[in-house]
């Protein structure tokens, strides 16, 4: 697998969904590199931002915008067997990717993005939306969150684990998409979570963003490439 963007720092990836300036500004604190998925380059340019790379099949990129991009920014991947989000995520090597513009607007796109989080389990990524942050749980997760904060888990396949600091522990439970899910659990103390497969999504209020970024960037354990 060939990386197009490599960074030792967090990278921000902008998609074609809802990506307001406030969300991008929040994600890009500290001057992080910006990558755009296909036509989302138009959003970046409209906000006065030049992406480090534009990656995708280019079916939604306005040809009139190409001349406004810096030389070497455009990276077409013409195959049609994957989404632009998948193309981007597999082409970025960074400790963490923050995706903006992948939640909301179209449910099918949102579900596809969440599926990609599991399909690219070796690429650590969180998605920032208007209400939530969503990410694939690493093998071990530690978070310091406010007491009572909503803490939801959604399995993308059969997965089990154990927990500390949740109102309703998950120890001994078997999760599946069509069976047991973990909607609307609550934080009761410092959270520690262990899962046995790269199939568990964690869904938290967006107020948890900074703590999630801190934790994921510092977590050495990761899933192997599928």
KAKA-V880818 format. One record per residue. PHI is phi as a letter, one per 30 degrees, with the letter a starting at -180 (NA if undefined). OMEGA is omega in whole degrees, -180 to 180 (NA if undefined). Layout:
PHI&OMEGA, PHI&OMEGA
This chain:
NA&-177, c&178, d&175, c&179, b&176, b&-178, a&173, d&-179, b&177, d&178, c&176, c&180, c&-179, c&179, c&-173, d&178, d&-179, d&-178, b&-179, d&-178, e&-179, d&180, d&179, d&179, d&179, d&-178, d&-173, c&178, e&-179, j&175, i&-179, d&177, d&-180, c&174, b&180, c&175, d&173, h&-175, d&176, d&173, e&179, d&178, d&180, d&-179, d&180, d&179, c&178, i&-177, c&177, c&-180, d&175, d&178, a&171, c&-172, b&177, l&179, d&174, i&179, d&179, b&178, d&179, d&-180, e&-180, d&-179, d&-175, e&-178, d&180, d&180, d&177, d&178, e&176, i&-178, d&-173, d&-179, b&-179, d&170, b&-166, d&-176, d&-175, c&-177, c&180, b&178, d&176, d&177, d&178, d&179, e&-179, d&-173, d&-180, d&-178, c&-180, c&174, c&-178, a&178, d&-178, a&172, c&174, c&-179, c&177, c&-180, j&178, c&176, c&179, i&179, i&-179, c&-177, d&-179, d&177, d&180, d&180, d&178, d&179, d&179, d&176, d&180, d&177, e&179, d&-179, d&179, c&-172, d&180, d&179, c&-174, d&-173, b&170, b&179, c&-179, c&178, b&-177, d&-177, c&-167, b&160, c&-176, b&178, a&176, d&-179, d&173, d&-180, e&177, b&-177, b&176, b&-178, b&174, c&-173, b&-180, d&177, e&179, i&180, d&176, d&-180, b&-176, c&178, b&176, b&-179, d&174, c&179, l&180, d&-178, a&177, b&180, a&175, b&-173, b&167, b&175, i&174, c&-179, e&178, b&-177, e&-178, c&-178, e&177, i&-179, c&176, c&-177, c&172, b&-179, e&-178, c&180, b&-178, d&172, b&-173, b&-178, d&170, h&164, d&-179, b&178, d&177, c&-180, l&176, e&-173, c&168, b&-177, b&175, b&177, b&-172, c&179, a&-180, d&-172, b&-176, c&174, d&173, c&-178, b&-176, b&173, d&-177, d&175, d&180, d&-171, e&-174, d&180, d&178, d&178, e&-180, e&-176, d&-177, d&-180, d&-177, c&-174, d&-177, d&-176, d&180, b&179, d&176, d&177, d&179, e&NA
